[in-house]
Amino acid sequence: MMRVVEKWGPHLEQSGWIAVPGDAAAPHLFGGSSWRILGGAESPPAPCLLLSLDLKALPESSLVGVSQLPLVLYLNCDLGKQTQEYQFDVRTRRIDWLAGDCSSGHPFGLENRIPEPLPERCVSLRPMQPEELPGDEERYWSACDNFLGGAGFLRVLGAPVWLAEPLEAVCVCGRHMRYVASLGYEVSGEPSVFLEGEQVLFVGEMAFYFFLCADCRRVRVLSQPSS
């Protein structure tokens, strides 16, 4: 059985970044169609570009091993515990969808769907604050509140906020995959960070964790429920 202390502690003090709206000079993008996604569903709901990250701008770029990183997942379908996975080519900006199928999941009703593609917005990354790092129990719950229903629902690098047992991923090549980002959610009734009107970025009471194999250019998306 998992020891709950694994969700916080000194091993989770690594600072990372929170995605926030940026100006026109910001190097990252939220949403849009700057990558071509092949192999998923041909009509909505389909795999959707969440973030396009220009990692050259980050001090951790040499550790991550890629210069550009697209974050893609199904946003309008409950896939349950399905693993989502894709491979990407930076030169052609092409994404080949490999695993995760909404035909085996539950599409959201039209009234609850997020736009596909997401509206393109420029994104900046701000450093995580101490209270957003789960280095002890008090800060863990503070980070959770910001990750699930707060403004810090899009985390890039740094320490993840696990909702259950810490996750790991191993690529088909046998290499350990590096955690690179995670998506929590926004809540209805609060203004969205990136969407307009009354829409919020909510893909169920779940958190999604992105793992990268830089050698294979493969990303695996795993999820954990919030309750």
Secondary structure as a PSIPRED ss2 file (coil, helix, strand):
# PSIPRED VFORMAT (PSIPRED V4.0)

   1 M C   1.000  0.000  0.000
   2 M C   1.000  0.000  0.000
   3 R C   1.000  0.000  0.000
   4 V H   0.000  1.000  0.000
   5 V H   0.000  1.000  0.000
   6 E H   0.000  1.000  0.000
   7 K H   0.000  1.000  0.000
   8 W C   1.000  0.000  0.000
   9 G C   1.000  0.000  0.000
  10 P H   0.000  1.000  0.000
  11 H H   0.000  1.000  0.000
  12 L H   0.000  1.000  0.000
  13 E C   1.000  0.000  0.000
  14 Q C   1.000  0.000  0.000
  15 S C   1.000  0.000  0.000
  16 G C   1.000  0.000  0.000
  17 W E   0.000  0.000  1.000
  18 I E   0.000  0.000  1.000
  19 A E   0.000  0.000  1.000
  20 V E   0.000  0.000  1.000
  21 P E   0.000  0.000  1.000
  22 G C   1.000  0.000  0.000
  23 D C   1.000  0.000  0.000
  24 A C   1.000  0.000  0.000
  25 A C   1.000  0.000  0.000
  26 A C   1.000  0.000  0.000
  27 P C   1.000  0.000  0.000
  28 H E   0.000  0.000  1.000
  29 L E   0.000  0.000  1.000
  30 F E   0.000  0.000  1.000
  31 G C   1.000  0.000  0.000
  32 G C   1.000  0.000  0.000
  33 S C   1.000  0.000  0.000
  34 S C   1.000  0.000  0.000
  35 W C   1.000  0.000  0.000
  36 R E   0.000  0.000  1.000
  37 I E   0.000  0.000  1.000
  38 L E   0.000  0.000  1.000
  39 G C   1.000  0.000  0.000
  40 G C   1.000  0.000  0.000
  41 A C   1.000  0.000  0.000
  42 E C   1.000  0.000  0.000
  43 S C   1.000  0.000  0.000
  44 P C   1.000  0.000  0.000
  45 P C   1.000  0.000  0.000
  46 A C   1.000  0.000  0.000
  47 P E   0.000  0.000  1.000
  48 C E   0.000  0.000  1.000
  49 L E   0.000  0.000  1.000
  50 L E   0.000  0.000  1.000
  51 L E   0.000  0.000  1.000
  52 S E   0.000  0.000  1.000
  53 L E   0.000  0.000  1.000
  54 D E   0.000  0.000  1.000
  55 L H   0.000  1.000  0.000
  56 K H   0.000  1.000  0.000
  57 A H   0.000  1.000  0.000
  58 L C   1.000  0.000  0.000
  59 P C   1.000  0.000  0.000
  60 E C   1.000  0.000  0.000
  61 S H   0.000  1.000  0.000
  62 S H   0.000  1.000  0.000
  63 L H   0.000  1.000  0.000
  64 V H   0.000  1.000  0.000
  65 G C   1.000  0.000  0.000
  66 V C   1.000  0.000  0.000
  67 S C   1.000  0.000  0.000
  68 Q E   0.000  0.000  1.000
  69 L E   0.000  0.000  1.000
  70 P E   0.000  0.000  1.000
  71 L E   0.000  0.000  1.000
  72 V E   0.000  0.000  1.000
  73 L E   0.000  0.000  1.000
  74 Y E   0.000  0.000  1.000
  75 L C   1.000  0.000  0.000
  76 N C   1.000  0.000  0.000
  77 C E   0.000  0.000  1.000
  78 D E   0.000  0.000  1.000
  79 L C   1.000  0.000  0.000
  80 G C   1.000  0.000  0.000
  81 K C   1.000  0.000  0.000
  82 Q C   1.000  0.000  0.000
  83 T C   1.000  0.000  0.000
  84 Q E   0.000  0.000  1.000
  85 E E   0.000  0.000  1.000
  86 Y E   0.000  0.000  1.000
  87 Q E   0.000  0.000  1.000
  88 F E   0.000  0.000  1.000
  89 D E   0.000  0.000  1.000
  90 V C   1.000  0.000  0.000
  91 R C   1.000  0.000  0.000
  92 T C   1.000  0.000  0.000
  93 R C   1.000  0.000  0.000
  94 R E   0.000  0.000  1.000
  95 I E   0.000  0.000  1.000
  96 D E   0.000  0.000  1.000
  97 W E   0.000  0.000  1.000
  98 L E   0.000  0.000  1.000
  99 A E   0.000  0.000  1.000
 100 G C   1.000  0.000  0.000
 101 D C   1.000  0.000  0.000
 102 C H   0.000  1.000  0.000
 103 S H   0.000  1.000  0.000
 104 S H   0.000  1.000  0.000
 105 G C   1.000  0.000  0.000
 106 H E   0.000  0.000  1.000
 107 P E   0.000  0.000  1.000
 108 F C   1.000  0.000  0.000
 109 G C   1.000  0.000  0.000
 110 L H   0.000  1.000  0.000
 111 E H   0.000  1.000  0.000
 112 N H   0.000  1.000  0.000
 113 R C   1.000  0.000  0.000
 114 I C   1.000  0.000  0.000
 115 P C   1.000  0.000  0.000
 116 E C   1.000  0.000  0.000
 117 P C   1.000  0.000  0.000
 118 L C   1.000  0.000  0.000
 119 P C   1.000  0.000  0.000
 120 E C   1.000  0.000  0.000
 121 R E   0.000  0.000  1.000
 122 C E   0.000  0.000  1.000
 123 V E   0.000  0.000  1.000
 124 S E   0.000  0.000  1.000
 125 L E   0.000  0.000  1.000
 126 R E   0.000  0.000  1.000
 127 P E   0.000  0.000  1.000
 128 M C   1.000  0.000  0.000
 129 Q C   1.000  0.000  0.000
 130 P H   0.000  1.000  0.000
 131 E H   0.000  1.000  0.000
 132 E H   0.000  1.000  0.000
 133 L C   1.000  0.000  0.000
 134 P C   1.000  0.000  0.000
 135 G C   1.000  0.000  0.000
 136 D C   1.000  0.000  0.000
 137 E H   0.000  1.000  0.000
 138 E H   0.000  1.000  0.000
 139 R H   0.000  1.000  0.000
 140 Y H   0.000  1.000  0.000
 141 W H   0.000  1.000  0.000
 142 S H   0.000  1.000  0.000
 143 A H   0.000  1.000  0.000
 144 C H   0.000  1.000  0.000
 145 D H   0.000  1.000  0.000
 146 N H   0.000  1.000  0.000
 147 F H   0.000  1.000  0.000
 148 L E   0.000  0.000  1.000
 149 G C   1.000  0.000  0.000
 150 G C   1.000  0.000  0.000
 151 A C   1.000  0.000  0.000
 152 G C   1.000  0.000  0.000
 153 F C   1.000  0.000  0.000
 154 L E   0.000  0.000  1.000
 155 R E   0.000  0.000  1.000
 156 V E   0.000  0.000  1.000
 157 L C   1.000  0.000  0.000
 158 G C   1.000  0.000  0.000
 159 A C   1.000  0.000  0.000
 160 P C   1.000  0.000  0.000
 161 V C   1.000  0.000  0.000
 162 W C   1.000  0.000  0.000
 163 L C   1.000  0.000  0.000
 164 A C   1.000  0.000  0.000
 165 E C   1.000  0.000  0.000
 166 P C   1.000  0.000  0.000
 167 L C   1.000  0.000  0.000
 168 E C   1.000  0.000  0.000
 169 A C   1.000  0.000  0.000
 170 V E   0.000  0.000  1.000
 171 C C   1.000  0.000  0.000
 172 V C   1.000  0.000  0.000
 173 C C   1.000  0.000  0.000
 174 G C   1.000  0.000  0.000
 175 R C   1.000  0.000  0.000
 176 H E   0.000  0.000  1.000
 177 M C   1.000  0.000  0.000
 178 R E   0.000  0.000  1.000
 179 Y E   0.000  0.000  1.000
 180 V E   0.000  0.000  1.000
 181 A E   0.000  0.000  1.000
 182 S E   0.000  0.000  1.000
 183 L E   0.000  0.000  1.000
 184 G C   1.000  0.000  0.000
 185 Y E   0.000  0.000  1.000
 186 E C   1.000  0.000  0.000
 187 V C   1.000  0.000  0.000
 188 S C   1.000  0.000  0.000
 189 G C   1.000  0.000  0.000
 190 E C   1.000  0.000  0.000
 191 P C   1.000  0.000  0.000
 192 S C   1.000  0.000  0.000
 193 V C   1.000  0.000  0.000
 194 F C   1.000  0.000  0.000
 195 L C   1.000  0.000  0.000
 196 E C   1.000  0.000  0.000
 197 G C   1.000  0.000  0.000
 198 E C   1.000  0.000  0.000
 199 Q C   1.000  0.000  0.000
 200 V C   1.000  0.000  0.000
 201 L C   1.000  0.000  0.000
 202 F C   1.000  0.000  0.000
 203 V C   1.000  0.000  0.000
 204 G C   1.000  0.000  0.000
 205 E C   1.000  0.000  0.000
 206 M E   0.000  0.000  1.000
 207 A E   0.000  0.000  1.000
 208 F E   0.000  0.000  1.000
 209 Y E   0.000  0.000  1.000
 210 F E   0.000  0.000  1.000
 211 F E   0.000  0.000  1.000
 212 L E   0.000  0.000  1.000
 213 C E   0.000  0.000  1.000
 214 A C   1.000  0.000  0.000
 215 D C   1.000  0.000  0.000
 216 C C   1.000  0.000  0.000
 217 R C   1.000  0.000  0.000
 218 R E   0.000  0.000  1.000
 219 V E   0.000  0.000  1.000
 220 R E   0.000  0.000  1.000
 221 V E   0.000  0.000  1.000
 222 L E   0.000  0.000  1.000
 223 S E   0.000  0.000  1.000
 224 Q E   0.000  0.000  1.000
 225 P E   0.000  0.000  1.000
 226 S C   1.000  0.000  0.000
 227 S C   1.000  0.000  0.000
